[in-house]
């Protein structure tokens, strides 16, 4: 769980995760957990 934050914010550092479908699926499962509190999204890096 501790890696969730860093990995989910990777696109802000211009790290493309699109080739890692399993990572994206894992992040979706984490975000679907009860009491999950998401971070505010920013428009920088690949997220822009």
N, C-alpha and C positions, 0 to 999 in steps of 0.2 A: 504494500500500500504506500509506503514512503516514496516509491519511485513514480507514483501516479502523477504527482504535481510536476516534477521535472519533465517527464515524458509528454504529458498533455500540453506543456508550454513550449515544446521543442520548435514548433513552427514560428514562434516569435523570434527564435534565434536562427531563422532560415534553415532549419533542419526539416527536410521533407520526409514525412512518415508514410506517404502513400504506398510505398513498396512493401510495407509491413502490415499486411491485412490483419494478422493475428494480434498485433499490438493495438490496432484500432478497435478490434472486437473486444479485447480485454478492457480498454478504456471505456467502451460503451457499457460493459457489464459493471464496472466500478461506478460509473455515473448513475446506474440504475439501482444501486444499493439504497436501502432505507437510510434516511438521515444524511445522505450525501449532500454536502454544501459546495456548490461550484464556485470557482474563482471568477472574478469579473473578466470578461474577454476584452482584449485590446486589439487595435488595428495596426500592428507593427509586424515586421518580418514577412513571412509567407502568409500570415493572416490578414495582411493589408489588402 
